[in-house]
Amino acid sequence: MKTTKIIFWTTTILIFLFEGVMPALTSQTELAKEGIRHLGYPEYFGNALVVFKILGVLALIIPQVPGRIKEWAYAGFAFDFIFASISHFAVDGIDFQGFFPIIVLGILIVSYITYHKIQRYKNIAL
């Protein structure tokens, strides 16, 4: 169980950093705005995305958040990563920009699986 918790917190903190801290700190830079424009999205979409990413990582990282909310956060991030890859592949062709969200999706999946292992263990221990 200790290993599972270490894997969970490591992967969840990586998601927190990639999807919460970095967007919060860099979303208003010209590079970030150009990235959103490059993919064909309006600027307000990038702003809304940052707000939902921050809410999502807070839901994942705060232990007191109900499981149903965490499930929605995991689902939202999964959709985000899948559609980010599709957007990059459609605009830029096959390159690393399109594969990076899939790599982060893999990290998210490990966090999700270990989250459920921990929850299952808690339910058995009751």
Beta strands, then each sheet from edge to edge (+ up, - down):
end
